[in-house]
């Protein structure tokens, strides 16, 4: 049997107008990978994620339309890839709940977005969690569900999103440990040259910073925005540094290696900022113009885009999501009771849950153990000089011999300990 194709999953949050950073960092690399015969691509509109960041329903709807039209205009073929809207796959939020039940709160506490919000509150003298929603806190779990529901092998993201993929791996691994091997653990994919594209002010291009350049802005608006990119005060004729230049990084993202090398040399020779910006505008507009025309035609037909998204979700649910959730529900115990009732009842009696010994070391340097029956503490041992000695005493007690190297916990009688130790003896005989 041949191995299945590598699954690559890409999504964009529907909370704003697609910009050059979305195109260079996500859309373009995803479309390149779609040309590979041994790859299965999943592209989705992350409208559930948008609700965390955007409280404007009209904006979420408009953004969903704009992003869908953008991908189609850029060359995505919905007949050859999986193209869908996140909210059309109800199995995703259900899986999110399963993952929530295995996600460590300590790990969620360390999520960058949550920590940044807490730090901001502290700096402003507010309560740590002031204004922080459960949606922001649980964002990484929803993202993990997006990825794990389809067992994506690779997820292209910017460097600021690497932690989310690592968290998805953690949640998937914990679920696998508890319920069996159900999830593939995803890997991060980063295109180094465009992983984080700078915006107008030099920071990461992001709707949150209001520093974006819309992908399909009219030529006049595109030129005006590019001419407004922040640069330093070096004059024409003065050599300019490419390493911290947002303008150069943008040019590089839309250029061949040869064109990039030529611009790097122009920087070294002291090209004027106005000339450099003009070249950047021409470079971007040359690539965007054909797609802009297709986009404008698509955006005028929202019904056709809606039909494409619904069809993609219906086919994807039937092929993957619904069968996957049926298996995951069975794995966690959400099962058809009539099927359980029809099963033959084993003739051998059910064993009682065994009590447990818990070993630990105290501040005095000695080693101790406790005997627990569920949440009830039955006894605490005396101190031992080594963990081996403590383990040897536990082994003896599991044979049913109580010995005397312990003290009973309050409210516990000798008969309680004898009954607990008898359970170990009976289990060994079975």
N, C-alpha and C positions, 0 to 999 in steps of 0.2 A: 504493500500500500504506500503510495507516495505521500510525502508530507504536505500538509495544507499550506496555502499561500500565507506569506507574512501579512498580518493585519496591522494597518496603520490608521490611527484615529486622530482627527483634527477637528477642532471646534472654535467658533468665535462667539463671544457673548453679544447678545442683541440689545445693547444699550446705547448705541450711537451709530453714526454714519461710518462706513468702512473707510479706512485711511491708508496711506502709503505703507505704514508699519504693518497693518494687517496683511496687505498684499505681499510685501517682500518677506515678512517673517513667517507667514502661515499659508496663505492661499497659493502663491507661486510654487513653493517647495512641494506642497501637497499635490498640485497638478502635475508636477514633474514626476512624482512617484507613481501617479496613476497610469503612467505610460508603461510601467513594468508589468510583464506578464505574470510574474510570480508574487504579486502584491494584491491584497484585497483592501480597498480604501473605504473608510467611513468618514463622512463629512457631516457635521451637525451644527444646527443653529442653537446655541445654548441659551434658550429663553428662560429656563428656570433660574439659571445663574444671574440673568439680568435683573431679576426681582430683588436680589440682594443689593444691587448697586443703584437701581433706578425705580423711583416711585411714580413714574409717569406712564400710565398704560398706553397712551397714544404713541409715546416715543418707543416703547418696546415693540408695538405692532409695526410702526414705520421702519424701525431698525431691522426687524426680521425680514421685511420685504426687501429693503435695500441690500442686506447681506446676501440673501438668496439670489437676487438679481445680479449682484456682483460676481458671485462664484460662477453663475451660468454665463455671464458676459466674458469672464476670463477663460472660459473654455471647458468648464466641467460638463461632463456628459452623464446625466442621471441614469442612463441605461447601462453604463459600464461600472458605476460605483454606487455605494450606498449614500444617499443624500436625504437627510431627514431633519425634522424639528424635534428637539429634545422632549418637549411636552407632548408629543404624539406617541411617545413610548412609555406607557404607564408602568412597565416593568422596572424602569430606572429608579423612580422614587421608592418602589417596594424594595428593591435591592439596597437602596440607601439605608433603609431601616435595618435590614439584616446586618449591614456593615456597621451601622451605629452601635449595634449591640455587641460588637467585638472591638470597636475602636477605643483605644486608651485615651482617657481624658487628658492625661499628662502630655501625650503627643499632640493633641489638639491645642493644648495651652501654648505649645511652642510654634504653632503656625505663624508665619511671618505677618500675615494681614491682621490677625487677632492681636499679636504682640505689639504691632505698630499702633493699633487703635488704643490699646491699653497705655502704651508709653505716651501717646498724645494726651490722653486724659490726665495722666499723672503730671505731665508738664504744665497742664492748664489748671491743676489743683482740683480736678474732678474725681469722682469715684472711679475706680479702675474700669468698671463695665458700663459707665454712663454712655447711653446712645448706641451700645453694641448689641446687635440683634443675634438671635439664635441662628439666623441664616448665615451671617458672616462667620460665626463660630463653626458651623457645620459645613461650610463651603467645601473643605477638602474631602468630606465624606461623599458629598454629591458628585464631586469630580471623580472620585474613585469609582463610584457606581457607573458613571458614563463610560469609563475605561473597561472595567471588569465585566460588565454585562455582555460585552462582545469579545472578551478575552483578547483585547488588543495587545500585540507584541511590542509595538513602538508608538510613542506619542511625541510628535514634534512640538516643542515649547520653547519659550525664551528662558534665559537663565533664572529669571525671577520665579519661574513656575516649577523648577526642578524639585523643590521640596514637596509639592503636591504629588508628583509621580512617586517619590520615595514613600510618601504616606499611603498612596494607593497600594504599593507593594506590601507595606506593613499590614494594612487591613486585609488584603487578599491572603497573605501568608498566615495570619491569625485564623481567618475563616477556614483555610485549608487544614490547619492543624486541628481544629475542633471538629470539622465535619467531613474531612476527606478532600482529596485533590480536585477542586472544581475550577480554580482560577489560574490562568497564566499570569505571571508577574511581569508587568510592563517595563520597558526600557525607555529612557529619555533619548530623544534625537534633537540635536541642536545644529543648525547651519551657522557656523562660526561667524561668517561675515555679516549676517543680518539677524542674529538672534535677538538683539534688542536695538531697534532702529531709533535714532534720536529724533526729537520733535523740534519745533521752532525755537525753543529756548535751550536746547542742548540736553534736556532731560529725556528720559524714555518717552517716545511718542505714545501718548495715552489720552483717552477721553477724560480721564480723571484729572489730568493736568491742563486740559483745554489748550493743548499745543500741537494738535494734529493738522495734517494736510489731507483733506478729503481726496480719496483716490480718483473720483470722477468729477472733481471741480472743473468748471469751465476754464478754458485756457487763460483768460484774463485774471480770474481769481487765483488759479494755480500760480501764475507768474507773480502776482502781488504777494502771495503767502511766502513763496520762495525768496523773494527779495527782502522779506522781513526776518529771515533766519538770523539769529544772533551770531555775530562774529566778533573778533577782537579788533583792536585799534591799529593793527599794522597796515601801513600804507602800501600802495602799488610799488613794486620793486623790492620790498622787504620779503625775505623768505618767510614762509608760513608753515606752521606745524600741522601735520595731518592727524597726529595721534589723538588730539582732543578736539578736532573740528567736526561739528555736526554736519556741516555742509559737505565735507569730504566723505564722511561715512554714508550720507545719503547718495552721493554720486557713485560711490563704490557699489552700493546695493543695486543700482540700475545699470551697471556697466560691465563690460567684459574685462578680464584681467589686463588686456593690452590698453584698453581705455583708462582703466584705473591707474596703470603705471604712468600713462601720459599725463594724467591730472596730478599725480604725485610729483612729477617732474615740474609741472607748471607751478605748483605750490612752492617748490624749492627755488624756482626762478623768480618768485615774487608776483604771481598773477594778482590782479586787483580783485577785491571781493565782488564788485559788481560784475566783472567779466566771468568770474567763477560761478556766480549765481545764475547768470544768463545761460551758461553752458549746462548747468544742472537742470534748469527749466526745459531747455530744448531736449535734453536727454530723456527726461521723464515724459514730457508731452509726446515725444515720438513713439514711445512704447504704449502710452495710455490711450491715445486718440482712437485707434481702432476699437478698443474695448469699450470706450466711452459711448460710441455710437450704438453698440449692441446693448449696453446697459440702459440707455434711454428708451430703446424700443421695448425692452423687457419690463421696465418699471411701469410702463403704461398698460401692462396686462397682468394685474395682480391675480385674477382668477386662474390664469394658466400656471402661475408660480405656485399658488395654493394647491392645485391639482397635482403638480409634480411632487411637492412635499408630502402630501397625504399618501400618494401612491408609494413613495419610497418607504415611509413608515410602515404601511400595511405589509409590504413585501418583507421588510426587515423583521417585523414582529413574527410573522409566520415562519420565517426561515430560522431565526436565532433567538429573539428575546423571549417569546412565549414558551418554547420548549426549555430554554435555560432556566427560567423562573420556576417552571413546574418541577424540575429536578432539584433546584435549590430549596424550594418549599418542602419537598420530601426530605431533603437532607437535614433541615433544621427541626423537623417534626410536625410541620403543618400538613397533615396527611388526612386522607379519606378514612373516617372511622370505620365505615363498613368493610373496608379492605382489612383493617386490623382485626375486626371481629371475626372475619372469615378464616383467619389464619389458625392453624392448629396450635392448641395450648401445649407447651412442652410438659412432658410428664414429670420431669425432675422439678423439685420445689425451687422457687426463687430464693436466691441467697439474700440474706440481710446485707445492707451496706456495711462494710467493715469499718470499725473505728480506725483512727489514724494516729501514728506517732509523728510528732514534729520536733526536729532537732534544732538547736540554736546555741549560740555562745553569748555569755553574759560579760559584763564589764570586768568581772573578777578574773577573766581569762579561762574559766572552766566551761565545760560543755554540758548541756542539759537537754532533756527531752520532755515533752508533754504527751499525755494520752488524751485524745479528743474523741468525743462521740457527737458528730455533727458540730454544732457550735458550743457544745458543753465540754468544759475542761474537767477531766476525771482525776488526774494526778500530775504532779511535777516531780521529776527525778532529783536526786542529789547531784552535786557537781562531779564531773569526771575530768581527769587530766588530759584526755585526748578524745577526739570524736570516735576513734575506733572502740574505746572502752564503752562509750555510750551506745554505739551500735551493737556491740556484743550483748549488752544488757537488754536492749530492745529485742534482739533475736531470741534470747532466753524467754522473755515475757510472752513472745508470740507463740511459744509452745504451751502456754497455759500456766507456767510457773511465775507467780507474782514476785517472789523475792521480797526484799525490804529496802531497796535503794531508792525510795521515793516517799513523798508525803501526799496524802489525799487532799484534794481541793475541797473548799468549804461546801458542805451540803452533800458530799459524796460518801457513800458507805463502801465497805469492803465488798459487799455483794455486787455493787455496780461495776467495780473493777473486774471481779471474777467473771461476770456475764460478758463484759467486753472482751476479755482475754479468751473466753470460751469461743467467741465468734472466730477468732484467728485459728483456733484448734480445729473447729468444725470445717472451716474453709480448706485447711490443709488436708483433711481427711477426704473431702469431696474431690 
